[in-house]
């Protein structure tokens, strides 16, 4: 059976791990100097090499002929540990998360290793352990036998108790930049004899979103579909990407205030079977590049574009004011999540585009040239008084409001979409006796927030910015929205088309 690309090209030593140079150098130095610690914590997004690095490290600490910190792969220990063995124990905490499994582990750690010097326990997705399981693990994690090394791996570091974090040496794995992914993909395709143009390489790497495993999984699907001869047209069909010409046409329609062509461009993009969320994300990415170019950024690796596309982006950026581009980027980035829960996401996307059409700056016409009669000096242009700009008083932001803003930014990293939407409705935040009180006048949002598990998540996140907090309470302000407020809002939406009976 043919192996998937991400399994076939899984790193076998530290030198093959992509894009985590700081972590790899630190681990290799610890192995070479024999300064190992008893517990490690590998955290970071999926597909960045946490489990692969843990397995390499487990073999390297037991290798008797280590080469620059890498396992040699030929000694008796390396050969034995590369197969099924009892010295490298990998535990999936997602399915073994009960306290009984951890108690069983505590008993087994007392047995010495059979092959090498160390017995290594790799606990993957450790955040899935129950509170009782974490408590059972604490003492063993703090003072394990000398022959035991623990490696904990997680994608959700915020769910781990502080008592676990303080007992481990932590390494944060990062998402990889697109140029690193492209070079790695070139190497893989070269070894597999896959023909691929440069645009397709960048498209596949961009679709991986910084994850090596995701990128290789996508590359596997594309290569199979294209029969190992990949073109950008076929690549876009498999990945579901929008042609950049569609995005360019949408932006040109906005710049020219051409509503008719705007709708046709959107329909054309969606008519090719493209997902509206993917189109929105690519619009935000495209506009972000325009903002950076308008701001003077010229580094292709930062811009995330091909060198040959730079001139095209520069031409498009000249049609827009930078403030409009900033608003457009904020708009599409904001509605990306809303599209997932909208009953009619296409209307939501089109509405966002129409708002930009209304605010697109009109290029002022050139002033008519003044005719100068012979021997007559030109008439001076009338001096226009400078408009007086109203001075806005900046609203003072309190410490608790600033802290809550940081909490909301942190919540964007979580995949709890219902809770994130509910937290947006919080209109007042206060602290009383080390208790964080969240006020909302939306009943549905209050019911979503007022859940013991979600309150606990909010408290853990808030404590990252304020250690003094001990509790969180959600309050439903049902009396805040008056009847007159509702009437005023309806009048603003429907203009003069709605009347109320006294």
C-alpha positions in Angstrom: 0.0 0.0 0.0 1.3 3.4 -0.9 2.1 5.7 2.1 0.7 9.2 2.3 3.3 11.9 1.7 3.2 13.2 5.2 4.0 9.7 6.5 6.6 8.9 3.9 8.5 12.1 4.6 8.0 12.2 8.4 11.4 13.4 9.8 13.7 10.6 10.9 16.3 12.9 12.6 16.5 16.5 13.9 18.1 17.8 10.7 14.9 16.8 8.7 12.6 18.8 11.0 11.5 21.9 9.0 11.3 25.4 10.3 11.8 24.8 14.1 15.5 25.7 14.3 15.6 27.2 17.8 13.9 24.2 19.3 16.0 21.6 17.4 19.3 23.4 18.4 18.3 23.5 22.0 17.4 19.8 22.2 20.5 18.7 20.3 22.7 20.8 22.8 21.0 19.1 25.7 21.7 15.7 24.3 25.3 16.4 23.5 26.0 17.9 26.9 23.8 15.3 28.7 21.8 18.0 30.4 18.3 16.5 30.0 15.3 17.5 32.0 12.7 15.1 33.3 9.6 16.7 31.5 9.1 18.6 28.3 6.1 20.3 26.9 5.7 20.7 23.1 2.9 23.1 22.2 1.8 24.7 19.0 -0.6 24.4 16.0 -1.2 21.0 14.3 1.2 19.7 11.7 4.3 21.6 13.0 6.4 18.6 14.1 5.6 18.2 17.8 5.1 14.4 17.8 7.8 13.8 15.2 10.3 15.8 17.3 9.3 13.9 20.4 9.9 10.5 18.7 13.3 11.6 17.4 14.3 12.9 20.8 13.2 9.6 22.5 15.5 7.7 20.2 18.4 10.2 20.4 18.6 10.1 24.3 19.0 6.3 24.1 21.5 6.2 21.2 25.0 5.1 22.2 26.6 6.7 19.1 24.8 10.0 18.8 26.0 12.1 15.9 25.7 15.9 16.6 22.7 15.1 18.8 21.0 13.0 16.1 20.2 9.3 16.6 22.7 7.3 14.4 20.1 4.8 13.2 22.5 1.9 13.1 23.4 1.0 16.7 21.5 -1.8 18.5 19.4 0.7 20.5 18.3 2.7 17.5 17.4 -0.4 15.5 15.4 -1.8 18.4 13.6 1.5 19.2 12.6 2.0 15.6 10.3 -1.0 15.9 7.6 -1.7 18.4 9.1 -1.6 21.9 8.2 -0.9 25.5 10.8 1.9 26.1 9.0 4.6 24.0 5.4 4.7 25.1 3.1 6.9 23.1 -0.2 7.6 24.8 -3.2 9.3 23.1 -4.8 11.4 25.9 -7.9 12.0 23.8 -8.9 8.4 24.3 -7.0 7.6 27.5 -8.0 10.6 29.5 -9.4 9.0 32.7 -7.7 8.9 36.1 -7.5 5.1 35.9 -5.1 5.3 32.9 -2.8 7.7 34.7 -2.8 5.5 37.9 -1.7 2.6 35.6 1.0 4.8 34.2 2.2 5.7 37.7 2.7 2.0 38.5 4.5 1.2 35.2 7.1 4.1 35.4 8.8 2.2 38.3 9.9 -0.5 35.8 13.3 0.2 34.3 13.9 0.4 30.5 14.7 -2.8 28.6 16.7 -1.5 25.7 18.2 1.9 26.3 19.1 4.2 29.2 15.8 6.1 29.3 12.1 5.1 29.1 10.2 7.9 27.4 6.5 8.6 27.7 5.0 10.7 24.9 1.5 11.9 26.0 -0.2 13.4 22.9 -3.1 15.8 23.1 -2.5 16.1 26.9 -5.0 18.9 27.3 -7.8 16.2 26.9 -7.0 14.7 30.3 -9.6 15.2 33.0 -8.9 17.3 36.1 -8.6 14.1 38.2 -6.1 12.7 35.7 -4.0 15.9 35.8 -4.0 15.7 39.6 -2.9 12.1 39.6 -0.1 12.9 37.2 1.3 15.9 39.2 3.5 14.1 41.7 5.0 11.6 39.1 5.6 14.5 36.7 7.4 16.5 39.4 9.7 13.7 40.7 9.8 10.8 38.3 12.3 8.0 38.5 15.8 8.9 37.1 15.2 6.6 34.0 11.9 8.3 33.0 11.4 11.3 30.6 7.9 12.7 30.0 7.1 14.6 26.7 3.7 16.3 26.7 2.3 17.5 23.4 -0.7 19.8 22.9 -2.4 22.1 20.5 -4.3 24.0 23.2 -1.9 25.1 25.8 -4.5 27.3 27.6 -6.3 24.2 28.8 -3.4 23.0 30.8 -3.3 23.7 34.6 -0.6 26.0 35.8 0.7 23.2 38.0 1.5 21.2 34.9 3.1 24.1 33.1 5.4 24.9 35.9 6.8 21.4 36.0 7.8 21.2 32.3 10.4 22.7 30.0 8.2 24.4 27.4 8.9 24.7 23.6 6.5 26.6 21.4 6.3 25.2 17.8 5.4 27.8 15.3 3.6 27.9 11.9 6.0 28.0 9.0 6.3 30.9 6.6 5.2 30.2 3.0 8.8 30.4 1.5 10.0 27.6 3.9 6.9 25.5 2.9 7.6 26.0 -0.8 11.2 24.9 -0.5 10.2 21.8 1.4 7.5 21.0 -1.1 10.0 21.4 -4.0 12.2 18.9 -2.3 9.4 16.4 -1.8 8.1 16.7 -5.4 11.7 16.3 -6.7 12.1 13.0 -4.8 8.7 11.8 -6.0 9.2 12.9 -9.6 6.2 15.3 -9.6 6.2 18.1 -12.2 4.7 21.3 -10.7 4.8 25.0 -11.8 5.8 27.8 -9.4 2.2 29.1 -9.1 1.0 25.7 -8.0 3.7 25.4 -5.4 2.8 28.6 -3.8 -1.0 27.8 -4.0 -0.5 24.4 -2.2 1.9 25.9 0.4 -0.6 28.8 1.0 -3.4 26.3 1.4 -1.4 24.5 4.1 -1.6 27.7 6.3 1.8 27.1 7.9 1.3 23.4 8.7 3.7 20.9 7.0 1.3 18.0 7.4 -1.7 19.9 6.0 0.4 21.0 3.0 1.6 17.5 2.2 -1.9 16.1 2.5 -3.1 18.7 0.1 -0.1 18.0 -2.2 -0.9 14.3 -2.2 -4.5 14.9 -3.3 -3.4 17.4 -6.0 -0.7 15.1 -7.4 -3.1 12.2 -7.6 -5.7 14.3 -9.4 -3.2 15.7 -11.9 -1.4 12.4 -12.5 1.9 13.9 -11.1 1.9 16.8 -13.6 0.4 19.7 -11.7 -0.8 22.9 -13.3 -2.3 25.9 -11.5 -5.8 25.5 -13.2 -6.1 21.9 -11.9 -4.6 22.9 -8.6 -7.3 25.5 -8.1 -10.0 22.9 -8.8 -8.8 20.5 -6.2 -8.0 23.0 -3.5 -11.2 25.1 -4.2 -9.2 28.4 -4.5 -10.6 31.3 -6.4 -8.8 32.5 -9.5 -7.0 35.8 -8.6 -8.5 37.3 -11.7 -11.9 37.0 -10.0 -10.7 38.9 -7.0 -9.0 41.5 -9.2 -12.3 42.0 -11.1 -14.2 42.5 -7.8 -11.7 45.1 -6.6 -11.8 46.9 -10.0 -15.6 47.0 -9.8 -15.4 48.5 -6.3 -12.8 51.1 -7.5 -15.0 52.1 -10.5 -18.2 52.0 -8.5 -19.6 49.6 -11.1 -22.3 47.7 -9.1 -23.5 45.7 -12.1 -20.0 44.3 -12.9 -19.5 43.8 -9.1 -22.4 41.4 -8.9 -21.3 39.6 -12.1 -17.8 39.2 -10.8 -19.0 37.7 -7.6 -21.4 35.4 -9.4 -18.6 34.3 -11.8 -16.3 33.4 -8.8 -19.1 31.5 -7.1 -20.3 29.9 -10.3 -17.0 28.1 -10.6 -17.9 26.2 -7.4 -15.8 28.3 -5.0 -16.8 28.4 -1.3 -17.9 31.8 -0.2 -15.8 31.6 3.0 -12.7 30.8 0.9 -13.5 33.7 -1.4 -13.8 36.0 1.6 -10.5 34.8 3.1 -8.7 35.3 -0.2 -10.2 38.8 -0.6 -8.8 39.7 2.9 -5.4 38.2 2.0 -5.3 40.1 -1.3 -6.3 43.4 0.3 -3.8 42.9 3.1 -1.0 42.6 0.5 -2.3 45.9 -1.1 -2.2 47.6 2.3 1.4 46.5 2.8 2.5 47.6 -0.7 0.8 50.9 -0.2 2.7 51.2 3.1 6.1 50.6 1.3 6.6 46.9 2.0 8.5 45.2 -0.8 9.6 41.9 0.7 8.0 39.0 -1.3 8.2 36.6 1.7 6.2 39.0 3.8 3.8 39.9 1.1 3.1 36.2 0.4 3.1 36.7 -3.4 5.1 35.6 -6.4 7.8 38.0 -7.6 6.1 38.3 -11.0 2.8 39.4 -9.4 4.3 42.4 -7.6 3.7 44.9 -10.5 0.0 43.8 -10.8 -0.5 44.4 -7.1 1.1 47.8 -7.3 -1.2 48.8 -10.2 -4.3 47.8 -8.2 -3.1 49.5 -5.1 -2.9 52.9 -7.0 -6.7 52.8 -7.5 -7.5 52.9 -3.7 -6.8 55.2 -0.8 -4.9 53.4 1.9 -7.6 54.2 4.5 -10.3 52.5 2.3 -8.0 49.5 2.0 -7.6 49.3 5.7 -11.4 49.4 6.2 -11.9 46.8 3.5 -9.3 44.5 5.2 -11.0 44.9 8.5 -14.5 44.3 7.0 -13.6 41.0 5.2 -11.6 39.8 8.2 -14.5 40.5 10.5 -17.2 38.8 8.4 -15.1 35.6 7.7 -16.5 34.0 10.9 -20.0 35.4 10.5 -20.3 33.7 7.1 -20.1 30.3 8.7 -23.3 30.9 10.7 -25.2 33.1 8.3 -28.3 31.6 6.6 -27.4 33.5 3.4 -23.6 34.0 3.4 -23.6 35.2 -0.2 -25.8 38.2 0.7 -23.5 39.0 3.6 -20.5 39.0 1.4 -22.2 41.1 -1.3 -23.4 43.6 1.3 -19.8 44.1 2.5 -18.7 44.7 -1.1 -21.5 47.3 -1.6 -20.4 49.2 1.5 -17.0 49.6 0.0 -18.5 50.8 -3.3 -20.3 53.6 -1.4 -17.1 54.6 0.4 -14.7 54.3 -2.5 -13.0 57.6 -3.1 -13.7 59.4 -6.4 -10.6 60.6 -8.1 -11.1 64.4 -8.4 -11.0 65.8 -12.0 -8.0 67.8 -13.1 -8.7 71.6 -12.9 -9.2 73.3 -16.3 -6.1 75.1 -17.6 -6.4 78.9 -17.3 -6.1 80.7 -20.6 -3.5 83.5 -20.4 -4.0 86.5 -22.6 -0.9 88.1 -24.1 0.8 90.6 -21.8 -1.7 89.7 -19.1 -0.5 88.1 -15.8 -2.4 85.0 -14.8 -5.1 85.4 -12.3 -4.3 84.0 -8.9 -6.3 81.0 -7.8 -8.8 81.8 -5.1 -7.7 80.8 -1.7 -10.0 78.3 -0.1 -10.2 78.4 3.7 -8.9 75.3 5.4 -11.8 73.2 6.8 -12.0 73.2 10.5 -11.6 69.6 11.8 -13.8 68.9 14.9 -11.8 67.9 17.9 -13.0 64.5 19.2 -12.5 63.8 22.8 -10.8 60.4 23.2 -12.7 58.1 25.5 -10.5 57.0 28.4 -10.0 53.2 28.4 -10.0 51.7 31.9 -7.6 48.9 32.9 -10.5 46.3 33.1 -11.6 47.3 29.6 -8.1 47.0 28.3 -7.8 43.6 29.9 -11.1 42.4 28.4 -9.9 43.5 25.0 -6.9 41.3 25.4 -9.1 38.4 26.4 -11.2 38.8 23.3 -8.1 38.8 21.1 -6.9 35.6 22.8 -10.3 33.9 22.3 -9.8 34.3 18.5 -7.2 31.5 18.8 -9.9 29.1 20.2 -12.3 27.1 18.1 -15.3 28.0 20.3 -17.3 30.0 17.7 -20.6 30.1 19.6 -18.9 31.5 22.7 -16.9 34.0 20.7 -20.0 35.4 19.1 -21.7 35.6 22.5 -18.8 37.4 24.1 -19.1 40.1 21.4 -22.4 41.1 22.9 -20.9 42.0 26.2 -21.4 45.7 26.6 -20.1 46.3 30.1 -17.2 44.7 32.1 -16.5 45.3 35.7 -14.5 43.8 38.5 -15.8 43.4 42.1 -13.9 41.6 44.8 -11.7 39.8 42.3 -14.8 38.7 40.3 -15.1 39.6 36.6 -18.7 40.5 35.8 -19.9 40.5 32.2 -23.0 42.4 31.3 -25.1 41.7 28.2 -28.6 42.6 27.2 -28.9 39.8 24.7 -30.7 36.8 26.2 -29.3 34.2 23.8 -25.7 35.3 24.4 -26.3 35.3 28.1 -27.5 31.7 28.0 -24.4 30.7 25.9 -22.0 32.4 28.3 -23.7 31.3 31.5 -22.4 27.7 31.4 -20.1 26.3 34.0 -17.6 24.9 31.5 -17.5 28.1 29.4 -17.3 30.3 32.5 -14.2 28.2 33.5 -12.6 28.7 30.1 -13.3 32.5 30.3 -11.7 32.6 33.8 -8.6 30.7 32.8 -8.1 33.0 29.8 -8.7 36.2 31.9 -6.2 35.0 34.5 -3.5 35.1 31.8 -3.8 38.9 32.0 -5.0 39.3 35.7 -3.9 36.7 38.2 -6.0 38.2 40.9 -9.3 37.1 39.4 -11.0 34.2 41.2 -14.4 34.0 39.5 -16.5 35.1 36.5 -20.2 35.9 36.5 -22.5 36.6 33.5 -25.3 39.1 34.1 -28.4 39.6 31.9 -29.4 43.3 31.8 -32.9 42.8 30.5 -34.0 46.3 31.4 -31.2 48.1 29.5 -32.9 48.0 26.1 -35.9 50.4 26.4 -38.9 50.5 24.0 -37.7 53.8 22.6 -34.3 52.4 21.8 -35.9 49.6 19.8 -38.1 52.1 17.9 -35.1 54.3 17.1 -33.1 51.3 15.8 -36.0 50.2 13.6 -36.4 53.7 12.2 -32.7 53.9 11.4 -32.9 50.6 9.5 -36.2 51.1 7.7 -35.8 55.0 7.3 -39.3 56.4 6.8 -41.0 53.2 5.7 -42.1 52.3 9.2 -44.5 54.0 11.6 -45.5 53.3 15.1 -48.9 53.7 16.7 -49.0 55.8 19.8 
